Amino acid sequence: MTTPQTPIHSGFGPASNATEVTENVNLSGKTAIVTGGYSGIGLATTRALARAGAEVVVPARDMVKAKAALEGLDGVEVAEMDLVDAISVERFANRFLESGRQLPILINSAGVMASDLFRDADGHEGQFATNHLGHYRLVCALWPALAVGGSRVVTVSSRGHQIAPVDFDDVDFREREYEKWTAYGQSKTANALFARELDRRGQEHGVRAFSLHPGQIITDLARHLSKEELDGFDAFDADGKPKIDPEAGMKTVEQGAATSLWCATSPSLEGLGGVYCEDCDIAVVNDNELGRKGVASWAMDDEAAERLWALSENWTGRSI
């Protein structure tokens, strides 16, 4: 059953933070995986899940950095995985499956933004390969641990999806000139479409999926941007510190993690899925202007979602 893309008035809002949305959540005895869970929003997400009692597995390309960031956190383990490397994703998933654990929560938080052109081993454009194909592979490989009933898969998209739909005629920028923001927008639209189709396919197995915009937060995700580009976002105050204005979408990392956590744990979302969320609620559909609150209709298009799945299945050789 398709969930309406309409707010449910959750009781939370733009300023809600990770602690608030998980205050009454008990995850004792449950396992969660958080990609990108050792920096920025992902790290705040990992901490909140661990505080709620979950056993959290954090896949990491940089094991040294991850272990340093997560040192001292009880119930958190780090395992090697490079999201853009298909073999690495497969190995990580196989190790997890061999542990015999079920996976009620998977949060796909890792990503790359507005980078120069790079390609994966198969020649696919790097932002699409990292942000979408890597998480598609991961979900497919972990499916036996997810498809046990009651699991949620949460994929961090972005308001950047409003920049561009998926260009199915030239996903990899073979014919058109590479433009890093268009590539980023396409990959973030893919995140939302993936969640929608995954939810449709996963419902009969008790798996629900969500995508979301976390907010505008200055983290390591912005490492590929120049000072001039950052200045153009008007994201810093006169002292050079990030502006915090949740109503305008400018959040702390704790506030940025809140919507992911709400999607992953909120009882109010029981029986719902396939929707794009922001500010700890289901977002409205809004096609008016770039940078607006809400989700572009192209990111909720069921035909495009099914087409993206078929493309991903063909390119990776994997499905659920």
DRENVOVEX-946520 format. One record per atom (N, C-alpha, C, O): z, y, x. Coordinates in steps of 0.001 Angstrom, whole numbers, plus 500000, padded with zeros to 6 digits. Atoms other than C-alpha are relative to their C-alpha. Example, Ala and Ser with C-alpha at 12.3 -4.5 7.8 and 13.67 -1.06 7.14 Angstrom:
<pts>
500000498810500890507800495500512300500000501200500900500665501181501936499940498810499180507140498940513670500730501090499230500899502198499739
</pts>
This chain:
<pts>
500000498802500844500000500000500000500000501245500877500797501344501810500101498788499208499009503415501379501095500986499624501300501276498445498965499006500227501844505912501783499367501377499895498560501734500753500563498652500118500977509424500546500380500867501197501506500804501689499750499084498890500651512019503316500651501261499419500057502338499390499267498947500700503290514153501570501450499994500457502043498920500560498593499967499564506742515337502743500936499315499014500720499357497802499007500674500845509716513345501446501332500738500020502316500255499459498782499177499958512306516083502156501168499181500551502118498844499844499092500923499320514269514042504670501417500525500171502343499740500372498693499419499714517176516448505051500113500504501425501072501191501778500073499479498640516224517127508659498904501064500055498214501309499066500996498950499896513982519871509989499598500276501427499898499479502316500515499679498666512385521590512996501068500028501087500792499645502224498947499859498988515718522205514771500840498744500169501712498708501037499222501240499873517099518680514264499772499378501370498680499467501932500124500579498661517786516849517501500256498500499987500584497915498955499901501453499877517984513293518776501360499472499556501441498426498911498656500439500377521744513035518293500186500028498498500754499101497920499820499850501447521637514266514713499274498914499210499838498354498270500758500958500808518911511921513487500452498552500218500131497678499412499511501366499744520583508851515029501510499877499809502096498851500154498538499968500100524185509794514193500562498805499238501588498251499634499506501098500823524590507098511524499170498738500148499181497869499276500865501156499747522175504585513036500696499036500943501168499437502007499404501042499155523533501322514445498904499017500404498387498273499570501060500875499501521028499466516635500546498875500860499807498276501643499387501087499224523454496965518135499270498690499752499000498325498608500695501274500108521711493675518861498497500121499865497805499109499754501433499807500138518252495221518594499397500471501326500066501097502147500709499624498778515666495752521322498916501019499673498226500904498661501059498999500127513384498754521723499258500119501322499846499950502391500793499661498825510566499502524144499525501431499822499045501806498753500448498605500034509779503131524992499089500237501206499569500302502337500877499640498887506691503856527080500246501475500332500516502282499442499681498634499591507163507036529094501468500320499832501851501488499762498591499825500331510860506505528529500893500448501131502116500346501037499170499559498881511983507894531860499755501453500381500194501899501441500166498567499739510877511517531649499785500733498680499303500151497708500267499143501136510757514389529167500524499474498681501665499022498581499630500442501339510792513487525490500334498512499997501247498079499294499741501433499939510648509787526331501388499678500506502040498765499998498664500214499458513836509992528381501058500332498949502026499588498794499057499654501066515664511776525543500001498930498912501043498642498323500114501080500977514397509043523213500760498763500470501507498159499700499301501151499426515665506284525510501507500178499917502224499258499522498561499738500019519087507886525774500571499870498599501638499285498415499508500051501375519451508245522012500028498574499468500981498186498792500022501397500441518426504640521337501133499200500645501770498374499991498918500694499302520885503399523964501353500389499417502223499534499250498748499552500618523678505524522450500231499319498655501371499060498270499895500645501302522922503909519092500202498492500113500313497798499102499685501408499787523486500489520649498833499108500330499021497908500533501172500828499715519941499315521325499940499592501464500455500282502344500403500396498651518850497396524370498598500562500198497677500185499474501263499281499851516011499567525680499279499557501271499851499558502361500847500357498871513180498389527918499023501147500232498320501574499317500874498882499656511295501142529722498952499520501001499285499249502155501061500325499051507916500227531246499744501201500905499776502343500447500151498882499070507256502293534353498934499721501041498893498644501635500964500067498900504365502926536708500691500360501311500426499762502354499239499567498831506714504712539117501426499455499876502292500084499269498709500675500146509656502323539426501134500787500641502244500816500109498954499238499311511573504504541879500448501179499137501645501399498948499682498857500857511386507571539646500726499549498739501693500183498316499396500487501242512257505548536548501439499561500214502318499908499426498646500477499742515295503879538073500956501153500284502120501113499887499167498837499713516589507221539330500336500757498716501470501195498525499796499254501246516143508873535930500926499265499038501656499896498274499246500802500962517796506012534041501300499439500571502008498694499894498801500518499347520601505285536486501252500341499183501441501476498746498741499780500707523946504845534773499927499840498494500953499896497816500128500200501443522536504286531285500205498528499666499437497675500109499723501377500396524033501145529790498949499505499014498480500246498150500924500616500940521706498779528016498547500360500202497726500130499313501379499602499733518532500103529647499475499240501206500132499190502245500625500691498869516215498069531853498610500568500243497945501035499319501300499486499600513103499104533732499115498831500416499562497922501117500947501052499637510018496912534078498671500629500376498245501609499765501231499398499463506819497594535973498836499871499027498587498792498489501219500011500804503724498555533971499229501291500213499809502377500199500892498859499917500750500871534463499127499967498749498303499066498585500640500008501313499417501804531026498485499995500064497835499507499140501458499922499903495868502406532251499396498749500650498177498635500777500422501231499330495697499001533976500202498825499044501338498445498761499927501061501009494883496190531517500805498798500485501580498222499721499272501157499461496240493452533793501491500283500060502305499409499764498597499613499927499494495341534309500661499972498619501798499518498483499479500019501371499968495775530542500228498566499551501251498249498944499907501412500390499334492071530003501199499328500674501934498573500039498878500606499272501837491067532662501338500462499442502257499661499268498759499485500577504521493341531247500295499313498669501411498849498435499802500604501316504007491987527731500369498530500107501244498053499383499692501421499834504029488380528893501434499788500461502112498873499994498608500114499546507317488901530727500972500261498855501997499590498729499120499709501130508835490433527623500004498829499012501067498414498549500075501123500943507606487617525375500739498777500524501363498046499754499293501145499399508982485027527801501508500114499862502214499108499925498554499814500175512441486553527300500469499542498626501670499393498400499658500497501324512318485373523685500552501041499041501025500701497956499436498964500859513375488716522260499012500460498923497802500494499148500787499327501019512132490199519005499953501492500333500757501995501118500191498587499665510935493797519059499928500831498713498835501088498206500018499196501228511985495849516020499532501438500190499135502088499223500408498611499763511149499189517693499128500089501250499541499690502339500872499679498871508201500124519901499585501455499851498953501824498861500369498588500026507769503817520704499034500277501146499390500185502321501053499700499035504523504734522444500042501494500313499395502298499642499754498596499691505581507990524093499271500484501248499148501690501463500663499612498756503708507942527405498651500642499722498028500380498693501309499401500174500606510024527872499615500927501134500413501233502020500523499038499037498458512348529914499305501108499211498709500846498167500544498866500751497292515814528863499121500886500873499530501332501945500897499005499409494301517940529846499806499816501499499879500776502266500223500287498582493639516248533166498534500171500358497669500218499483501379500073499535490526516438535277499456498619499655500225497695499389500617501251500380488062513668534555500392498873500951500252498991502168499828501247499262489123510196535663499655498871499056499580499072497843500405501141500816488165506754534441500822498777500363501297498644501491499294501240499718489857503394534113499052499010500680497904499347500971500793500990499262488591500210535781498734499598499259497778499121499871501178500334500798486136499667532913499082501195499800498052501087499134500836498816500099484752503185533189500264500885498800499508501823498545499698499185501162486390504599530078500733501280500405501536501279501338499378498712499715487458508253530055501520499864500018502106499221499147498609500292499691490999508438531384501032500384498959501991499642498748499004499615501003492857510357528675499952499054498806500995498663498284500162500960501084491452508084525964500528498626500424501186497936499646499564501301499489492120505025528134501517499909500084502099498872499765498539499993499858495739506023528788500684500149498653501508499321498264499272499657501226496801507582525507499741499035498855500638498750498061500299500927501094495009505184523181499837498547500439500586497679499990500307501400499696493564502057524798501193499265500616501424498094500315498832500641499396496677501362526872501019499588498958501573498490499029499035500332501047498915501490523811499438498979499016500179498152498484500625501027500833496420499499521754500192498612500632500598497661499965499813501271499291496501496752524384501453499530499931501726498352499699498589500349499980500287496869524539500448499432498661501133498410498614499625500486501329500726496471520788499418498613499747500110497727499245500629501314500208498265493588520669500704498915500818500945497815500320499362500985499127499933491829523601501429499680499551501906498562499743498617500190500446503427492302522109500087499518498556501185499366498021500013500292501429502364491289518606500925498850499580501586498968498549499088501069500427504277487973518506501455500448499864502189499912499034498626499501500084507530489897519092500163501057498923501275501305498456499952498982501047506635492599516571499893499398498598500574499832497669500344500525501322505326490474513714501039499011499481500711497902499060498902500855500478508709489053512758500680500618498788501658500076498274499465499339501184509405491468509907500938501140500336501854500980501143499099498871499824511020494884509808499768500830501242500589501690501559500255499248498769509435496238513001499254501297499706498503501399498736500723498731500095508195499796513480499358500327501342499970500180502400500726499545498824505573501026515923499748501497499819499099501917498860500073498541500096505762504767516568499175500516501180499505500251502336500883499495498951502994506515518507500019501525500007499744502168498994499910498546499879503431510056519786498597500584500138497931500410501158501263499273499988500337512056518898500314501428500430501142501636501317499780498596499651500237515853519075499248500871499010498279500429498392500779499039500765499153518922517172498646500219500680497710500737500070501270499918499282496439518822519835498905499164499378497733499341499708501048500793500674494655516270517632499067500903499200497934500529498894500818499069500790493396519303515708498821500563500802497915501172500234501089499501499152491144520159518666498701499249499732497625499846499702501236500790500102488718517297518101500240498659499327501281498035499537499977501376500490488024514131516128499513499061501097499118499516502170500590500955499062486973510951517908498479500078499874497930499926498783501460499968499978483324511298518920499511498587500301499377498200501462500371501401499819482204507732518359498646499832500679498339498747501175501302500077499327478747508521519743500127500177501510499228499804502263499839499772498559480174509505523137501479500148500347501905501178500868498561499974499716483856508654523478500259500271501478501187501002501826499753499972498559483555508373527254499362501173500742499368501205501972500609498830499357481760511673527902498927499584501000498900500036502144501144500394499169478665509989529261498811500938499763498037501210500680501129499141500355476211512271527448500399501466499963499610502321500366499555498601500089478228515445526860500803500374501238501337499509501932499227499518498864479880517584529498501486499791499744501981500041498644498564500237500164483500516680530099500740501310499816500535502262500569499135498856500248485969519180528660501389499430499739501582498673498788498714500694499998489609518277529240500784500144498710501489499216498316499252499828501248491035519743526029499350499232498854500045498696497991500688500818501003488385518104523870500363498530500180500599497813499208499628501389499716489160514808525591501433499718499564501721498661499003498605500157500426492876515310524988500094499939498476500748499055497924499964499989501458492344516209521328499470498708499407500051498173498463500561501263500462490152513146520818501011498860500147501158498036499244499040501086499761492810510878522332501197500086499061501752499063498661498866499829500909495536512356520133499610499706498549500431499220497771500511500455501296493382511901517024499990498481499955500332497877498938500009501465499930492966508302518166501402499431499783501552498387499147498624500468500221496767507936518249500330499930498514500919498955498048499711499963501435497005508940514585499178498962499238499699498290498348500844500995500664494066506774513502500477498588500296500453497722499421499478501317499618495496503815515408501216499636499157501314498516498655498809500271500794498835504131513613499623499679498554500226498812497922500401500220501393497078504282510273499416498601499802499781497905498855500614501322500146494983501151510812500979498888500353500961497828499727498979500990499662497835499276512499500924499769498816501288498630498521499137500138501169500000499980509470499321499184498905499955498339498274500735500748501033497313498665507118499960498518500334500172497675499462500093501395499592496909495472509109501368499336500151501505498126499969498697500577499698500585495033509896500924499793498829501916499072498947499076500056501132502132495389506453500346498576499576501506498281499287499732501374500452501759491715505539500900499242500969501461498203500621499111500600499004503685490886508733501320500763500115502139500470500986498767499223499964506435493397508010500038501049501085501114501508501469500089498981498950505212495856510649499458501286499391498408501279498749500459498689500459504923499553509782499792500908501204500473500772502220500369499155498865503406502227512001499956501463499587499644501797498444499951498558500228503731505994512317499434500721501221499490500204502336500349499107498906502271508801514414500701501330499748501207501569498651499219498774500172503786512225515005499633501063501027499054500787502078500011498870499070503774515650516603501447500292500372502257500574499488498598499796499615506973516087518653500418501460500060501605501769499954499698498597499761506728519852519120499353500425501309498779499605502026500549499474498753505629522082521976501136500116501013501960501028500943498916500064499033507875521199524892499407499983501396498492499208501673500495499966498621507297522064528547500657498872500784501831498956501146499510501150499236507678518733530353498983499676501088498047500440501326500927500446498954505927516831533137498604499742499442497644499637500205501305500189500619503102516281530626499061501149500334497841500980500350500809498812499715501928519791531513499635500131501472499197501197501906500185499909498550501551518946535211498557500313500407498321500794501515501396499746499650497751519249535089499561501421499656498414501792499907500371498646500412497839522817533762500302501014501093501293500894501813499780498923499035497502525897535931501022500978499450501360500938498267499051498978500452499965528778535794499344500885498942499990501281497972500714499152500955497326530816533967499916499316498635500065499968497602500065500733501268496941528098531330501360499974499315501456500166498103498656500005500568500692527830530858500368501372499443500958501480498368499720498641500467500988531594530570499280500283498681499778501027497837500775499787501216498334531495527874500651499437498753500335499851497638499283500574501144500611529412525673501161500881499558501771500618498522498874499115500313503215532224525689501269499171499786502030499401498846498904500948500169505788529477526202501253500373500787502276499695500682498859499637499160508108531292528620500510501394499650499748502279499261499418498690500259510531534165528162499909500874501252499288500483502241500094499052498893510963537167530478500643499482501278500316499943502371499331500588498839513190535103532783499293498753500518499765498104501451500756501163499566510594532363533124500501498687499450500093497619499906499475501219500616512509529903530975499203499681498729498716500591498058500736500359501218510844527932528155500634500622498760501850500570498577499514499460501261511131529677524813500399498857499062499742497817499013499570500980500987513044527767522152499974500671498633500785501552498346500150499474501353511936528542518598499467498859499137498264498776498890500444501207500712511857525307516561499088500272498812498156499507498566500848499698501158510347526951513479498558500256500425497620499981499677501342499767499459507400527969515654499487498795500789498397498836501358500414501220499323507271524468517148500425499893501443500117498899502101499589499984498595508811525382520512501414499436500099502375500083499683498759500763500104511591522854521056500562499586501355499874499618502375499393500669498858514034521380523530499530498551500009498958498081499025500400501407499967513398517814524666500788499183498975500261498226498407499187500715501005516253516655522399499428500215498603499420499296497784500643499746501288514568518318519446498635499321499941498215498846498886501306500636499947511212516962520575500058498501499768499116497912499239499837501446500188512546513397520551500398499637498581500300498475498187499414500289501310513980513731517044499025499325499042499403498377498354500931500569500969510830512952515056499627498567500350499493497731499456500246501395499591510041509822517105501138499106499540500913498031498984498824500791500356513567508588516524500139499863498488500518498808497981499951500062501461513446509459512845498993498979499475499320498175498603501019500971500409510212507498512433500423498568500306500137497650499538499627501345499548511690504537514316501200499431499275501342498212499180498706500498500488515061504336512584500389500421498589501307499829498023499517499444501269515284506298509316499875499017498836498798498467498608500065500839501204516178504251506214499094500605498929498574499876498084500825499352501016514252506815504148498527499632500122497748499876499200501389500416499796511000505442505610499793498516499709498705497985499933500119501422500323511705501870504503498886499800498976498871500446497928501109500276500904508551500496502889498855500988500079497893500887499318501047499003499824506454503444504065499337499817501357499857499101502213500661500098498702503982503808506922498584500531499964498048500869498908501371499545499864500596504858508218499832501501499957498709502004499923500054498549500140501493508535508036500271500708501320500812500130502262499767499113498861501605511400510532501175500892499641501225501460498550498769499277500280504959513133510820500209501155500969499653501160502068499539498936499116506431516330512266501275500584499410501502500522498202498739499396500435509793518085512108500826499037499151501439499434498160499197501037500669511430514803510996499663499863498523500556499717497689500460500220501367509354514493507832498530499621500061497880499793501092501429500240500094505936513362506701499301501356499889499718502207499103500705498716499964503492516200507396499017500122498841498621499123498241501046499753500989501079517796504943498640499906500671498535500028501892501377499908499498497315517580505331499609501474499988499777502156498977500316498583499871496089520959506567498791500157500910498857499846502099501236499823499238492561521767507690499637501468500196498473501793500430500306498568500020492870525546507772499663500601501354498611501221501508500276499384498699493141526587511422500677499218501122501639498488500887499470500691498839493838525271514929501439500458500276501754501643500158498628499667499669497498525131515895500917500076498793502071500487498907499240499934501242498666524881512300500988498833499889500846497818500571499182501150500363501455522724510969499166499083499120498302499537498370500725500952500832500165519568509357498983499198500792498757499439501978500936500926499359497614516892510113498590500252499490498386500458498294501405499851500385493829517277510122499549498759499238499943497639499564500441501127500830492120515119507531499240498966500812499249497785500468500742500981499198489941513538510247500930499001500694500494497912501067499045500906499360493090511990511755500638499032499008501394498146499407499504500884501053493927510300508420498860499301499282499055498750498199501197500552500617490414509066507671499966498483500182499879497995501309499901501461499909490545505352506853498750499360500588498843498362501303501243500541499425486895504730507724499990500180501510499606499271502246499935499750498560487378506346511140501056499113500657500864498646501780498935500851499458490606504376511647499507498569500196499793497939501215500548501357499895488830501087510974498937499926501097498840498933501817501036499960498967485945502109513217500622500047501396500135499399502322499296499928498711488342502992516044500577498642500369500520498238501530499439501323499732490030499610515708498915499045500499499114498317501471501100500879499599486704497787515933499536500328501418499266499427502213500389499583498654485761499823519009501027499529501024500664499001502075498925500375499072489133499165520656500021498492500212500214498015501330500046501467499897488912495460519905498843499550500874498988498632501682501176500341499211485442495308521411500211500344501468499859499554502343499823499553498629486400497266524530501112499245500747501026499070501963498858500664499347489672495409525229499975498485499872500618497777500647499985501443500241488911491956523872501297499536499348501588498340499341498696500339500603492297492086522067500072500489498567499445501486498209499680499546501331493454492323518488501289499309499572501813498457500289498755500634500467496490491365516437499676498827499097500584498161498601
</pts>
